[in-house]
Amino acid sequence: MLLVDAGNTRIKWALTSAGETPGTWQACGSVARSEHDALNAAWASLSFSKALVSNVAGEALGVLLMSKLQQRGIRDSAVSWFRAQPECAGVKNNYAQPAQLGSDRFASLIGARYRFPGERLLVVTCGTATTIDALEADGRFIGGMIVPGLGTMANSLAINTALLPAVEAAKRGRVFADNTQEAIISGCLTAQVGAIAQAMAQRHDPAARCVISGGAAPYIAPHLPFPADAVDNLVLLGLHASVAGAS
């Protein structure tokens, strides 16, 4: 089975076989959404007969992905589109309208629970948007928040996302910068860290665990005032756990 995480910035994929432990993949990779044609070459050497896709990047990308899968001989009936539901793999979706929860957020919750079962979690994904979701020890998703991602914030202040590695090079702990670029970096980081820290405080539990993932996670995690467990490809892990019957 091919697992696909189609986001607003990147398209990630992983190849797995029946019976494999979630997160154990024969191959995996990613391409920028704008370079989706590279998927043809990336998938050319893979052998799979079905696919499970989480797509939060719109109908047009869904059609494009379906076309690429059809070119590989995959029938429409062999492609499943992952969506949030009231309950899956031990996660109970308490959204007011469960289907409105983004498929990527629901998959991330499943992946986090699979990795850290029976724990109270704050699940943070740092992409185009930063999503911060609370999961109880019994698997109940009680809600979350969405804020503009680190790159989105930087773009809104006229710093191109290509310069985001400058975040890592910025002086640690320098809140009051003496130049515009570092001032923007400081402001964006402080906003991200503040939102995550405030959400963690609402857990009211010193044993609660923060799980962080996404492209901007390496820039944000070092500034958090508490430990955070980095988990790569959390959406793909959740997709895999959802079909592996993990609970």
Secondary structure, 3 states (H helix, E strand, C coil): CEEEEECCCEEEEEECCCCCCCCCCCEEEEEEHHHCCHHHHHHHCCCCCCEEEEECCCHHHHHHHHHHHHHCCCCHHHEEECCCCCEECCEEECCCCHHHCCHHHHHHHHHHHHHCCCCCEEEEEECCEEEEEEECCCCEEEEEEEEECHHHHHHHCCCCHHHCHHHHHCCCCCCCCCCHHHHHHHHHHHHHHHHHHHHHHCCCCCCCEEEEECCCHHHHHHHCCCCCEECCCHHHHHHHHHHHCCC
